[in-house]
């Protein structure tokens, strides 16, 4: 699996959503988006799920959100978590 990494911690709204949706449009089943952010991107997660993507979120001890999204429902996103 190829990771598409996006550090959105210092981006202003709506830039993380726009960039993420662009990645999702072109993503293959052998890729996944790994975003880190200071807040949980609920609109992105809702859109991704509506479009058939699988999603996993985790808030670490530093209160940073790790968001993993993939088209491939056969992978276990939790196993790709870098915390």
Residue, then its C-alpha position, 0 to 999 in steps of 0.5 A: x500500500x502506498x501512503x499519501x501523507x497530508x499534514x493539515x495541522x497548520x492549514x486553514x479551512x477549507x484547504x484540508x478538505x479541498x486537498x483531501x477530496x482531490x486525493x480521493x478522486x484520483x486515489x487507486x485501491x493500492x493507496x490510502x490517505x494518511x492525514x494528521x490534523x488538530x481537529x477531527x474532519x467530520x465533513x471529509x469523513x462523511x463525504x468519504x463514507x458516502x463515496x464508498x471509502x473506508x475510514x479510521x480515526x484516532x486521537x493520540x495522547x497529544x490530541x492530534x487526529x490521525x485520519x486514514x482513508x482508503x478505497x480498499x475495504x480489504x485492508x485494515x487501516x488500524x494496522x497502518x496507524x503511525x503513533 
